[in-house]
């Protein structure tokens, strides 16, 4: 059994900043033929009787569940028809951008997927959010945690002084030091950074892309989008990549992350 999973922040619904990019995003996703796709910042996907969500379902020939967040940056989970979705539940308490949890069973293996977009402004609040989503993930023997976590990797040695003040404030504690405790908490509870597990001696950035020339304001892109896996998913992860090619430089301010599993 193989399972392909994509995590992608599409920036303001794919159309409310830097032009309408929905067609390009759909074409990219269609070409990947993924089994599960978690999309973040799905602004207005619920408008007009969920018209945009329905377009994604139709064009990708997938089913979708959407969690509407207080921030309006909704979370959408698309899954292939035939995958057995046991249940899906979203909630917003304690979360700036909410959580969408879903339970599947694939080839006799039940697992939980937790998709979240962590607080973009406070490392203290991100730590609380990480505690919440980790608690949910630990209730299942097999779990995937994925999303835009607005935090550089554990062990990062990035020169904060070279970054714009808004980014420094986003990722620092009250003493101005890089604060990765939210990710450290996830890892301390047995979840592996799957990209790092496949690229132990490398680092890569997922934000910002060249879209709107945001990258000109940063000395280099930083990895803030992740897939974390429990032991089962670490063991069966065959690849985990940040996809940067071609049009992806102009479809969002984030690059997508894709992992493949075989069992």
DRENBATI-183795 format. One line per field, with one value per residue (C-alpha): residue number from 0; residue in three letters; y, x, z. Coordinates in Angstrom, 2 decimals. Layout:
N
fidren <- NUM_...
bapa <- ALA_...
v <- Y_...
u <- X_...
w <- Z_...
% end
This chain:
263
fidren <- 0_1_2_3_4_5_6_7_8_9_10_11_12_13_14_15_16_17_18_19_20_21_22_23_24_25_26_27_28_29_30_31_32_33_34_35_36_37_38_39_40_41_42_43_44_45_46_47_48_49_50_51_52_53_54_55_56_57_58_59_60_61_62_63_64_65_66_67_68_69_70_71_72_73_74_75_76_77_78_79_80_81_82_83_84_85_86_87_88_89_90_91_92_93_94_95_96_97_98_99_100_101_102_103_104_105_106_107_108_109_110_111_112_113_114_115_116_117_118_119_120_121_122_123_124_125_126_127_128_129_130_131_132_133_134_135_136_137_138_139_140_141_142_143_144_145_146_147_148_149_150_151_152_153_154_155_156_157_158_159_160_161_162_163_164_165_166_167_168_169_170_171_172_173_174_175_176_177_178_179_180_181_182_183_184_185_186_187_188_189_190_191_192_193_194_195_196_197_198_199_200_201_202_203_204_205_206_207_208_209_210_211_212_213_214_215_216_217_218_219_220_221_222_223_224_225_226_227_228_229_230_231_232_233_234_235_236_237_238_239_240_241_242_243_244_245_246_247_248_249_250_251_252_253_254_255_256_257_258_259_260_261_262
bapa <- UNK_UNK_UNK_UNK_UNK_UNK_UNK_UNK_UNK_UNK_UNK_UNK_UNK_UNK_UNK_UNK_UNK_UNK_UNK_UNK_UNK_UNK_UNK_UNK_UNK_UNK_UNK_UNK_UNK_UNK_UNK_UNK_UNK_UNK_UNK_UNK_UNK_UNK_UNK_UNK_UNK_UNK_UNK_UNK_UNK_UNK_UNK_UNK_UNK_UNK_UNK_UNK_UNK_UNK_UNK_UNK_UNK_UNK_UNK_UNK_UNK_UNK_UNK_UNK_UNK_UNK_UNK_UNK_UNK_UNK_UNK_UNK_UNK_UNK_UNK_UNK_UNK_UNK_UNK_UNK_UNK_UNK_UNK_UNK_UNK_UNK_UNK_UNK_UNK_UNK_UNK_UNK_UNK_UNK_UNK_UNK_UNK_UNK_UNK_UNK_UNK_UNK_UNK_UNK_UNK_UNK_UNK_UNK_UNK_UNK_UNK_UNK_UNK_UNK_UNK_UNK_UNK_UNK_UNK_UNK_UNK_UNK_UNK_UNK_UNK_UNK_UNK_UNK_UNK_UNK_UNK_UNK_UNK_UNK_UNK_UNK_UNK_UNK_UNK_UNK_UNK_UNK_UNK_UNK_UNK_UNK_UNK_UNK_UNK_UNK_UNK_UNK_UNK_UNK_UNK_UNK_UNK_UNK_UNK_UNK_UNK_UNK_UNK_UNK_UNK_UNK_UNK_UNK_UNK_UNK_UNK_UNK_UNK_UNK_UNK_UNK_UNK_UNK_UNK_UNK_UNK_UNK_UNK_UNK_UNK_UNK_UNK_UNK_UNK_UNK_UNK_UNK_UNK_UNK_UNK_UNK_UNK_UNK_UNK_UNK_UNK_UNK_UNK_UNK_UNK_UNK_UNK_UNK_UNK_UNK_UNK_UNK_UNK_UNK_UNK_UNK_UNK_UNK_UNK_UNK_UNK_UNK_UNK_UNK_UNK_UNK_UNK_UNK_UNK_UNK_UNK_UNK_UNK_UNK_UNK_UNK_UNK_UNK_UNK_UNK_UNK_UNK_UNK_UNK_UNK_UNK_UNK_UNK_UNK_UNK_UNK_UNK_UNK_UNK_UNK_UNK_UNK_UNK_UNK_UNK_UNK_UNK_UNK
v <- 0.00_3.47_6.78_10.22_13.26_16.97_19.93_23.32_26.87_28.45_32.09_33.84_31.30_31.18_34.41_37.26_38.32_38.31_37.55_34.51_31.43_28.77_27.26_26.82_25.34_22.83_21.84_21.27_19.13_17.17_16.27_14.92_12.41_12.54_10.50_13.19_16.93_19.42_23.01_26.04_29.64_28.46_31.87_31.97_28.27_28.21_31.13_30.62_27.18_26.08_26.79_26.84_23.72_22.01_23.00_21.35_18.20_18.03_18.88_16.57_13.84_13.83_14.31_17.21_18.27_21.86_23.42_27.04_28.93_32.14_33.74_32.88_31.14_27.83_24.35_21.96_18.26_16.51_12.72_10.20_8.56_5.09_6.11_5.21_8.34_7.29_10.79_14.37_17.05_20.63_23.06_26.53_26.73_27.83_27.89_31.00_29.17_26.07_22.34_19.80_16.19_13.19_9.45_7.04_3.36_2.22_-1.46_-2.35_0.44_3.07_6.45_10.02_13.10_16.43_19.55_22.91_26.39_27.69_31.22_33.63_36.22_34.60_31.81_31.44_30.86_28.49_26.38_26.11_25.19_22.54_21.04_20.83_19.19_16.79_15.69_14.91_13.05_10.90_9.49_7.40_4.86_6.07_9.84_12.42_16.06_18.54_22.19_25.69_26.04_29.51_28.35_27.47_23.92_22.78_23.36_26.23_28.66_31.47_35.03_36.74_40.18_39.80_39.24_41.84_42.92_41.32_37.91_38.31_39.12_36.12_33.54_35.02_34.84_37.86_38.04_38.22_34.69_32.16_30.13_26.66_25.17_24.44_22.08_20.71_19.75_17.81_15.99_15.31_13.44_10.96_12.64_12.88_15.76_13.64_16.01_16.20_12.43_12.07_14.98_14.93_17.01_19.56_22.37_24.00_26.82_26.71_30.44_32.90_32.06_34.72_35.43_39.17_39.49_38.67_36.79_40.07_40.98_37.83_36.78_33.25_31.17_29.36_26.01_26.61_23.93_20.37_16.80_15.06_11.33_8.79_5.76_3.94_6.82_7.43_3.76_3.65_7.07_6.49_10.18_13.68_16.64_20.37_21.00_24.14_23.59_25.68_27.54_26.80_29.92_31.91_29.89_30.82_32.42_28.91_25.88_22.63_19.65_16.12_12.78_9.24_6.14_2.45_-0.50
u <- 0.00_1.28_0.00_0.95_0.23_0.58_0.61_0.14_-0.63_-2.19_-2.19_-5.52_-7.69_-5.51_-7.00_-7.29_-3.64_-1.22_-3.96_-6.12_-3.91_-6.59_-6.24_-2.48_-2.89_-5.45_-3.28_-0.31_-2.34_-3.90_-0.43_0.67_-2.19_-1.98_-4.20_-4.55_-4.13_-4.28_-4.76_-4.38_-5.65_-8.71_-10.38_-13.91_-14.00_-17.37_-18.87_-21.77_-22.63_-18.97_-18.42_-14.60_-14.40_-16.72_-14.47_-11.51_-13.55_-14.69_-11.39_-9.31_-11.96_-11.61_-13.86_-13.34_-14.07_-13.52_-13.08_-14.17_-11.90_-12.49_-9.65_-11.42_-8.20_-10.03_-8.49_-9.54_-8.73_-9.13_-8.99_-9.30_-12.62_-12.34_-10.29_-12.31_-12.92_-14.17_-14.83_-13.62_-13.84_-12.64_-12.51_-11.19_-10.83_-7.29_-6.32_-5.71_-6.39_-8.14_-7.51_-8.99_-8.65_-9.64_-9.53_-8.93_-8.31_-6.08_-5.38_-6.32_-4.22_-6.27_-4.62_-5.34_-4.41_-4.22_-3.99_-3.32_-2.01_-0.31_-0.39_1.54_2.24_3.23_5.67_4.01_0.60_2.11_3.44_-0.05_-1.45_1.25_0.30_-3.32_-2.69_-0.10_-2.60_-5.07_-2.46_-1.40_-4.91_-4.20_-1.40_-0.68_-0.82_0.32_0.57_0.95_0.58_1.99_3.54_5.06_8.26_11.75_13.02_14.34_18.10_17.97_20.85_19.40_20.74_17.60_19.19_19.25_15.49_12.74_11.39_7.96_9.54_11.87_8.88_6.98_9.64_11.27_10.56_10.31_14.12_14.46_15.82_14.62_11.83_11.12_9.50_6.26_8.04_10.25_7.13_5.78_9.09_9.48_6.18_7.42_6.64_9.40_10.05_9.76_11.58_14.54_14.56_15.10_17.55_19.52_22.43_20.44_18.00_15.53_13.00_9.26_8.57_8.67_8.59_9.27_5.52_5.01_8.76_8.29_11.58_13.41_12.66_14.35_18.01_16.82_13.63_12.90_11.18_7.95_5.71_5.94_4.79_5.42_4.82_4.43_6.73_4.64_4.79_8.49_9.22_7.16_8.06_9.81_10.26_9.50_10.23_9.69_8.47_9.93_9.88_8.38_5.14_5.23_7.33_4.23_1.26_1.66_4.07_4.68_6.14_4.21_5.59_4.88_5.53_5.06_4.53_4.62_3.42
w <- 0.00_-0.87_0.48_-0.84_1.35_0.51_2.90_1.22_2.38_-0.72_0.50_0.99_-0.76_-3.84_-5.17_-2.66_-2.80_-5.73_-8.26_-8.91_-8.76_-8.28_-11.74_-11.35_-7.89_-9.11_-12.08_-9.80_-7.39_-10.23_-11.55_-8.15_-7.85_-4.06_-1.74_0.95_0.53_3.40_2.25_4.49_4.16_2.24_2.47_1.05_0.16_1.91_-0.02_-2.43_-1.08_-0.94_-4.61_-4.52_-2.39_-4.84_-7.76_-6.05_-5.43_-9.03_-10.71_-8.54_-8.33_-4.56_-1.57_0.80_4.33_5.43_8.86_9.07_11.45_13.37_11.41_8.10_6.97_6.68_6.53_3.76_3.64_0.29_0.09_-2.71_-3.25_-1.80_1.22_4.29_6.32_9.75_11.02_10.80_13.46_13.61_16.49_17.25_21.03_21.99_18.28_16.17_12.89_14.24_13.95_11.57_12.67_10.56_11.11_8.25_7.80_4.93_4.31_7.87_9.41_11.30_11.65_12.63_10.61_12.40_10.21_11.79_11.06_14.18_15.57_13.31_16.01_19.32_20.17_23.60_22.03_19.46_22.30_23.79_20.37_19.92_23.28_22.16_18.82_20.26_22.89_20.11_18.07_21.01_21.32_18.22_17.86_14.33_13.66_11.15_12.20_9.37_8.56_8.52_11.98_11.57_13.26_12.02_12.64_16.00_16.08_13.59_13.67_11.61_12.00_13.29_13.03_9.25_9.02_8.89_12.27_11.79_11.18_14.17_16.37_15.03_15.87_18.99_22.71_25.00_25.17_21.40_21.07_18.50_20.13_18.68_21.78_19.91_17.52_20.28_22.21_19.23_18.79_22.51_22.36_19.78_16.46_13.87_11.49_8.35_6.02_8.39_8.85_5.09_4.81_8.08_6.79_4.78_5.28_2.92_3.00_2.43_3.00_1.35_-2.35_-5.00_-5.31_-4.96_-4.37_-0.69_-0.83_-1.42_2.20_3.57_3.41_2.56_2.81_6.08_6.57_8.51_6.90_8.26_8.37_11.69_11.97_14.74_14.72_12.13_9.65_10.26_9.61_6.41_5.00_1.65_0.79_2.04_-0.19_-0.41_-3.97_-5.52_-9.26_-12.03_-11.40_-7.67_-7.29_-8.27_-6.94_-3.24_-0.81_0.58_-1.16_-0.63_1.26_0.03_1.75_0.49_2.60_1.73_3.79
% end
